[in-house]
Amino acid sequence: MIKKMMDNYKLLIAIPLIVTILSLVAFSTIGLDQGIELQGGTIATIKLNEPTSSQIITEKISKLGVKEIRILNNNGNDLNIQFAAGINSAKFSSDVKDLGNVTSYNEVSPILSSEAMNQVLLAVGFAFLFMAISVFIVFREPVPSIAVILAAFCDIVMAVGGMCIFNIPLSIASVGGILMLIGYSVDTDILLTTRLFRRKEGTIEKRAEDAMKTGLTMSFAAIASMAVLYVVTLIYMPEASTLTEIAAVLIIGLLADIIATWFMNLGILRWYLGG
């Protein structure tokens, strides 16, 4: 199977490129919502009439047209909820009177300013640059360095496209997930590149197969753990939206990494090494 894949290395490279282009289309058409941390919002404290589950609360408030709901605390008596700015406080208090009485409102300023986001993007750019330099120093050849960076870039673009499709907002949590994803993506790319360039025993196909077994085991183990985290937090701790967002971003990104690493990077290295 691995030999057939590597014989069709042009197709291997084309598939992730097509998915990346589709992800860019999703980003340009659907767009990426900003989380409350980026656009500011309001924290309301509600004295509940009776203990109500977080899921029911979220459903009722969503029907009011309130977006980006985040339950910060629900102890059965007092409810702290965060939502986007621009809400009419008097109307909101009237709309939720069947749940309880709103006792306070607090405006939340954006934690990440546009300048901070520019610095994050700059840091990501430097991370890609230094990764390329490190790979070039280790392998002394430009193509493996370019392959690692290209695969990592496609991985991030596909992850962002998935965030657009599944309506995962850009927030502190999701940015953290993306940064974690960069490290994981490069890890699998380095694994593949090291096995193909440093090991001399066996054919290219055999070395690639050994690398794929190790890499896919790592990826599926990470996906399984993130899936468990997502389900547990979604069902039993809906107020822990930070964990849910990180898990969702990593699940999408890890699936994208399988395509980026074992299709694109493998295809480029197969073309480069020949044989």
C-alpha positions in Angstrom: 0.0 0.0 0.0 2.7 2.4 1.0 4.5 1.7 -2.3 1.4 2.5 -4.4 1.0 5.7 -2.4 4.6 6.8 -3.0 4.5 5.9 -6.7 1.6 8.4 -7.0 3.5 11.1 -5.1 2.0 13.8 -7.3 -1.5 12.9 -6.2 -0.2 12.8 -2.6 0.9 16.4 -2.9 -2.3 17.5 -4.8 -4.8 16.3 -2.2 -3.7 18.5 0.7 -3.3 21.4 -1.6 -6.9 21.0 -2.7 -8.1 20.8 0.9 -6.0 23.9 1.8 -7.6 25.8 -1.1 -11.1 24.7 0.1 -10.2 25.9 3.6 -9.2 29.3 2.3 -12.5 29.5 0.4 -14.3 28.6 3.7 -12.4 31.3 5.5 -13.2 34.0 2.8 -16.9 33.1 2.5 -18.0 31.9 6.0 -15.4 33.9 7.9 -13.9 33.4 11.4 -15.9 34.7 14.3 -14.1 36.6 17.1 -14.6 35.3 20.6 -15.6 37.5 23.5 -12.0 38.0 24.5 -11.2 39.7 21.2 -14.3 41.9 20.9 -15.3 42.5 24.5 -18.5 41.6 26.1 -20.7 41.7 29.3 -20.8 39.5 32.4 -24.2 39.2 34.0 -25.0 37.7 37.4 -28.4 36.1 37.6 -30.1 35.0 40.8 -31.8 31.8 39.6 -35.4 31.1 40.6 -34.6 27.4 40.8 -31.6 25.2 40.0 -31.4 24.8 36.3 -28.8 22.9 34.2 -26.3 24.8 32.1 -27.5 23.2 28.9 -31.1 24.4 29.5 -29.9 27.9 30.4 -27.8 28.1 27.2 -30.7 26.9 25.0 -33.1 29.5 26.5 -30.8 32.4 26.3 -29.8 31.4 22.7 -33.4 31.7 21.7 -33.3 35.3 22.7 -30.7 36.0 20.0 -27.8 36.3 22.4 -24.6 35.0 20.8 -21.3 33.9 22.1 -22.8 32.7 25.4 -20.3 31.4 28.0 -21.4 30.2 31.4 -18.7 31.1 33.9 -20.3 29.7 37.0 -23.6 27.9 37.8 -23.8 26.7 41.4 -27.6 26.3 41.3 -28.3 29.6 42.9 -26.2 32.2 41.2 -25.4 32.2 37.5 -22.5 34.1 35.9 -22.8 34.3 32.2 -20.7 36.1 29.6 -21.9 37.3 26.2 -21.1 39.7 23.5 -21.4 43.5 24.0 -24.2 45.6 22.7 -27.0 43.9 24.7 -29.9 46.0 26.0 -29.6 45.3 29.7 -33.2 46.2 30.5 -34.6 44.0 27.8 -32.3 41.2 28.7 -33.4 41.4 32.3 -37.0 41.2 31.2 -36.4 38.3 28.8 -34.7 36.1 31.4 -37.1 36.8 34.3 -38.4 33.2 34.0 -34.9 32.0 34.9 -34.2 34.6 37.6 -33.3 38.2 38.4 -30.3 39.9 37.0 -28.4 41.4 39.9 -25.4 42.9 38.1 -23.8 43.7 34.8 -20.1 44.2 34.2 -18.6 45.3 30.9 -15.5 43.3 29.8 -12.9 45.0 27.7 -11.1 43.0 25.0 -8.1 41.1 26.5 -6.4 40.7 23.1 -6.1 44.0 21.3 -5.3 44.2 17.5 -1.7 45.0 18.5 -1.5 41.9 20.6 -2.9 39.8 17.7 -0.3 41.3 15.4 2.4 40.2 17.9 0.9 36.7 18.0 1.0 36.5 14.2 4.6 37.8 14.2 5.6 35.2 16.8 4.0 32.5 14.6 5.9 33.8 11.6 9.2 33.7 13.5 8.4 30.2 14.7 8.0 29.0 11.1 11.2 30.8 10.2 13.3 29.3 13.0 11.8 25.9 12.4 12.9 26.1 8.7 16.4 27.2 9.8 16.7 24.4 12.3 15.6 21.8 9.8 18.1 23.2 7.3 20.9 23.1 9.8 20.1 19.5 10.7 19.6 18.1 7.2 21.7 20.7 5.2 19.2 20.7 2.3 16.6 23.3 1.5 13.8 21.0 0.2 13.2 19.2 3.5 13.0 22.5 5.3 10.5 23.9 2.7 8.5 20.7 3.0 8.2 20.9 6.8 7.1 24.5 6.7 4.7 24.0 3.8 3.1 21.0 5.5 2.8 22.9 8.8 1.3 25.9 7.0 -1.3 23.8 5.2 -2.2 22.1 8.6 -2.9 25.5 10.2 -4.9 26.7 7.2 -7.0 23.5 7.2 -7.5 23.9 11.0 -8.7 27.5 10.5 -11.0 26.4 7.7 -12.5 23.8 10.0 -13.0 26.4 12.7 -15.0 28.5 10.1 -17.2 25.5 9.1 -17.9 24.3 12.7 -18.3 27.9 14.0 -15.4 27.8 16.5 -14.6 31.4 17.4 -11.1 32.8 17.4 -10.4 33.3 21.1 -7.6 32.9 23.6 -8.4 29.2 23.9 -8.4 28.5 20.1 -5.3 30.6 19.6 -3.6 28.4 22.2 -4.8 25.3 20.4 -3.4 26.6 17.1 0.0 27.3 18.7 0.0 23.8 20.2 -0.9 22.4 16.8 2.1 24.1 15.2 4.4 22.2 17.5 2.7 18.9 17.0 2.6 19.3 13.2 6.3 20.0 13.0 7.0 17.0 15.3 5.4 14.5 12.9 7.1 16.2 9.9 10.5 16.0 11.6 9.8 12.3 12.5 9.2 11.5 8.8 12.1 13.6 7.5 14.6 12.0 10.0 13.5 8.5 9.2 13.9 9.1 5.4 17.2 11.0 5.6 19.1 9.7 8.5 18.3 6.0 8.3 20.0 4.2 5.5 18.8 0.6 6.0 15.9 -0.6 3.9 14.2 1.1 1.0 12.6 4.5 1.0 9.2 2.8 1.1 10.2 0.7 4.2 11.5 3.7 6.1 8.4 5.7 5.2 6.2 2.9 6.4 8.0 2.7 9.8 7.7 6.4 10.2 4.0 6.3 9.3 3.3 3.6 11.9 4.9 5.7 14.6 3.4 8.9 13.5 -0.2 7.7 13.0 -0.1 6.0 16.4 0.9 9.3 17.9 -1.8 11.2 16.0 -4.7 8.8 16.7 -3.8 8.6 20.4 -3.8 12.4 20.6 -7.1 12.6 18.7 -8.7 10.0 21.0 -7.6 11.9 24.1 -8.9 15.2 22.7 -12.2 13.5 21.7 -12.7 12.3 25.2 -11.9 15.7 26.6 -14.3 17.4 24.2 -17.2 15.0 25.0 -16.7 15.1 28.8 -16.5 18.9 29.0 -19.4 19.3 26.6 -21.7 17.0 28.5 -20.6 17.3 32.1 -18.9 20.8 32.2 -20.5 23.0 29.6 -19.2 26.1 31.4 -15.6 24.9 30.7 -15.7 26.3 27.1 -12.0 26.9 27.1 -11.3 23.2 27.2 -14.0 22.5 24.7 -12.5 25.0 22.2 -8.9 23.8 22.6 -10.0 20.1 22.1 -12.1 21.0 19.1 -9.3 22.9 17.4 -6.8 20.1 18.1 -9.1 17.4 16.8 -9.5 19.3 13.5 -5.9 20.2 13.3 -4.6 16.7 14.1 -6.8 15.2 11.4 -5.5 17.9 9.0 -1.9 17.0 10.1 -2.4 13.5 8.9 -3.1 14.8 5.4 -0.4 17.4 5.5 2.3 15.2 6.8 1.6 11.8 5.3 0.4 13.1 1.9 2.1 16.4 1.2 5.4 16.1 3.1 5.8 12.4 2.2 5.0 13.2 -1.5 7.6 16.0 -1.6 10.3 14.0 0.0 9.5 11.0 -2.3 9.9 13.2 -5.3 13.1 14.7 -3.9 14.8 11.5 -3.0 13.7 9.6 -6.1 14.3 5.9 -6.3 
